[in-house]
Amino acid sequence: MRGLAHDRGLFIPDSFPTVSTAELESWRDLEYHELATEVIGKFVGEDEVPRDVLADIVKRSCGAFRSEEVTPLIKVDGHYILVS
C-alpha cells in the first residue's frame, strides 16, 4: 500500500490477468465504481483486501469526482477524449 515504487516509479504487475469475453459482457452495464472494483479485483487478492472492503474504498474514492459521470468523454473527430 505505497504510492510509488522504491525507485520512485510506478508499480507494474508481474503478470496480467485474463478476462473472458463473457466476463467483459457481464461488465457492460456496471456503474463506474463497480467496473473499477472488478478490474482492480483482478490484481488485488481477496486475502489482501476483501472484496467488500475494496468495493467500499473504490465507491468512496469515486464519490470525490466532480462529475456524476466520473470520467466524462466527448467525441472529437471520431475519437473520444476525457474532459475535466
N, C-alpha and C positions, 0 to 999 in steps of 0.2 A: 504494500500500500504506500508506494512512493510516487512522487510526481515525475521525477527524472531518473534515468539510469545512472550508475556510478560515474560514467564518462560524460554526464550531463546531456546525453542524447535521449532518444525515445526508446521505450521498450518495444521489442519486436518479438512476436511469438516464435517458438522453435518450429511449430508446425501450424497449419491452418486446418480447421475442421471442415468437413464436407457438409453440404446442405443439399438435400434431395429436392427434386422438382416438386414433389408432393408437399414437402416442408415449406418451400417457398410459396406455393399456392396457399397453404394454410395461414401464412403471414400476411396475405394480400390486404385484408380488411382490418388489420390491427391498428390501434392508435399508436402514435409515435413512441410513447413510453413503453408500450407493450412490445413493439418491434425491437426497440433498443434492448429491452430485457432479454428477449430471445437471442439476439445476436451476441450480446455480452455474455450471456449464459453459456455460449459455445466455448468461451475462453476461460470462464471462471467456474470452477467445480463447486458442486453442492457442498463439499466438505470445506471449501474455502469461504464461501458466502452462501448461506442457504437461499434458495430461490425466492422465498417471500421477502427476505431482507433485501436482496438485490432489487426486486421489483419496487420495494418502497424507496430505496435510495434513488433509483432511476426516476420514478414518478415525481419525487420531491425535487430532484435536480431539474427536470423538465419544467416544473412549475415556475422556475425562475426566469424562463424565457419571456421576452416582451410580447411575442406574437402568439396568439392561440394556436396557430399552425406550427409552431416551434421552428420549423425550417421553411419559411415561405419562399416559393420559387416563382420566377416569371420566365416567360418564353421570349427569347430574343434570337431572331434569325434562325429559327428551328432548333435552338438549343435552350436548355433550362439553366438558369443561374440563380444562385442564392441571393436573396436581398436581406438587408439588415434593417 
